[in-house]
Amino acid sequence: MRGRADYAIVYMLVTSGLRGSELCQLRLRDVERFEEHWSARFIEKGGSEAEQELYGLAVEACLDYFKSHFQREPRSEDALFWTFPRYPKLS
């Protein structure tokens, strides 16, 4: 499972240009799909709001990791990636 998480994280970072801190703050409600394009809204370095286009396959890798790790569909309030001890409830 750790390898799957690492793959999704690195894939997202490399294809999006997001900083690690920007990726870690993302919740599912911050990631939106418009037709065939994905984008994320976040607070960038310096405290201003920003929006970044995301690579669709990288978003799918993140969602696949979440579903396989937590055995449920992600909710809008869920973080894209969870760090210990902030794991969500499994049910």
N, C-alpha and C positions, 0 to 999 in steps of 0.2 A: 504494500500500500504506500509505503514511503517513496518508492521509486515513481509511482503514479503521480503522487503529489508533486514531487520534484520536477517531473516532466511537465506537468501543467503549469507550474510556477515559472519555470525557465522559458517555456514556449510563449507564455503570455508576456513576460518581460522583454524577450528578444523581439517579438513581433509588434509590440505596442510602443516601446520606448518609455513606458512608465518606470518610475523609480520604485524601489522595493516598498518604501513607506506609502506611496500612492496606491500600489496594488493591495497592500495589507489593509487599507482603510475601506476598500470597496465592499459594498453590500450588494446583494442581487438587485435591489431597487435602483442602484446607481448604474446598472448595466442595462442598456435598452437596445432593442433591435428595430431598425427602420428599413423595411423592405428586405434587402439582402445585406445590409450593413449593420454592424454592431458599434456602439459607442459607450463610453463611460464618463460620468461626471464625478469630479473629486476636487479636493482642496490641494493645490500644488504647493511646492516650496515657496514660501513667502506669504502664504495664507490666502491667495486669491483662488476663486473658482475657475476650473478648467474643464474642458471636454476633450476626449481623445478617441479617435477611431480605433476599434479593436479588430483583430483578425478573427474571422468567424470560427476557424478550426481550433484556435487557441481557446476561445470561449467555450466551445463544445468540450474540449479536453478538461477544462475546469469543472464544468457541470457533470461530466462523466465521473471525474474523481469524487466530487461531492456525493453523488448518488451511490457510488459503490462503497464509499467509506461510511456514510451515515445511514445507508439503506432506506432512503426516503427522498422524495422530491424536495428541492430547495424552496424555501419561502422567501418572500421579498426582504424580510428583516435579517436573513442569514448573511453572514460574511462570505465572500467568495472563497476565502481561505481562513480556516480557524487555527488559532494557536492555543496551546495548552495554557491555562485551564479554562478557556472560554468555549469549549465544545458545546454544541447545541444538544438538546435532548434527542434521543434516537426515535422516539415515537411522537 
